[in-house]
Amino acid sequence: MSPNDLLSLKNKVAIVTGGGNGIGRASSLMLAAHGASVVVADLKMKNATRVADEIEAQGGRALAVTCNVTDDDDRRALIDKTLEAFGGIHILVNNAGGGGAGKESPDDIDVERFASVFELNVFSIWRLCQLCAPHMRKAGDGSIINMSSMSSVNRSPAISAYASSKAAINHMTANLAHDYGPEIRVNAVGPGAVRTDALASVLTPEIEKAMLTHTPLERLGEPDDIAGAVLYFAAPISRWVSGQVLFVNGGGVQTLD
Ligand SMILES: NC(=O)c1ccc[n+]([C@@H]2O[C@H](COP(=O)([O-])OP(=O)(O)OC[C@H]3O[C@@H](n4cnc5c(N)ncnc54)[C@H](O)[C@@H]3O)[C@@H](O)[C@H]2O)c1
């Protein structure tokens, strides 16, 4: 393979969940810019459509799909719509996720809330892998990228549901790499603090200052910083890499406490 082809996604079809905003939007645009047809799947159709329109305005191919990743009818419909539009699936970016960062003290949340974080961050990923894998195997080529977090290894108060669900993603990634090889690679990206709407809801100037004192590269992340790691795992350049978690965090540790 020529060095020029190592980052090419020509003739590949990618699904990006939560693709309508933040890291998912940047990843959708990045994959499309390198040649993939991208299915932008999001809870909010308006956001998904906006990103699909951006991709098409830049000469790429995209489809917006409304999808709640915790709903199995939606998950199955997402696969059907992707196959109908583009005829296959090669890349799955399991990006949709969240939790109540900094608000998950066991004194404040109940077990149903804890379980819902796992429904969103863990079970939805496992199920979407299960649904996509047969199509990737049929194509003889697949790359799954799961969105973890630095929270998966940090230790902080009031974040036990989110943090443990992201830690579960890391270990699930390593194990699914064994289930799905050799045709399919499974990796994860672990962002540090990245400037998105999700972060803005919890970031204060004081917290940002404290984060930067522990960050060698002296800035918070931008969505494109994470999209670069997603591209690496999606593309042939990482063809002998599976079961790994790549932390993208400016070399440091950013926590909310
Ligand atoms: N921003 C950060 O600092 C940061 C750090 C570590 C990890 N992450 C992870 O990155 C991922 C994306 O986060 P972000 O900061 O870009 O968030 P964001 O809020 O900017 O965007 C999230 C997108 O996901 C969509 N979404 C939410 N729930 C959904 C569901 N059930 N089904 C489908 N779509 C859904 C939203 O509509 C939105 O478009 C998450 O998994 C998050 O945990 C973010």
The ligand as a Gaussian input file, in Angstrom:
#p B3LYP/6-31G(d) Opt

LIG

0 1
 N      -16.207000      16.681000      25.665000
 C      -15.378000      16.049000      26.487000
 O      -14.612000      16.679000      27.243000
 C      -15.345000      14.537000      26.519000
 C      -14.325000      13.938000      27.275000
 C      -14.263000      12.565000      27.322000
 C      -15.174000      11.782000      26.617000
 N      -16.154000      12.389000      25.899000
 C      -17.105000      11.522000      25.188000
 O      -17.225000      11.926000      23.842000
 C      -18.521000      11.593000      23.361000
 C      -19.143000      12.814000      22.695000
 O      -19.203000      13.863000      23.635000
 P      -19.319000      15.408000      23.230000
 O      -18.607000      16.168000      24.269000
 O      -18.950000      15.569000      21.801000
 O      -20.886000      15.623000      23.430000
 P      -21.899000      16.695000      22.784000
 O      -22.922000      16.916000      23.825000
 O      -21.169000      17.861000      22.208000
 O      -22.544000      15.889000      21.575000
 C      -23.181000      14.664000      21.808000
 C      -24.082000      14.331000      20.636000
 O      -24.638000      13.037000      20.920000
 C      -26.043000      13.084000      20.743000
 N      -26.682000      12.101000      21.625000
 C      -26.860000      12.191000      22.957000
 N      -27.511000      11.107000      23.412000
 C      -27.741000      10.315000      22.328000
 C      -28.380000       9.068000      22.152000
 N      -28.950000       8.419000      23.179000
 N      -28.417000       8.536000      20.902000
 C      -27.875000       9.203000      19.849000
 N      -27.279000      10.407000      19.958000
 C      -27.204000      10.944000      21.189000
 C      -26.436000      14.517000      21.068000
 O      -27.684000      14.862000      20.463000
 C      -25.254000      15.300000      20.497000
 O      -25.455000      15.618000      19.139000
 C      -19.296000      11.042000      24.558000
 O      -19.256000       9.633000      24.542000
 C      -18.521000      11.581000      25.748000
 O      -18.676000      10.780000      26.895000
 C      -16.272000      13.753000      25.833000

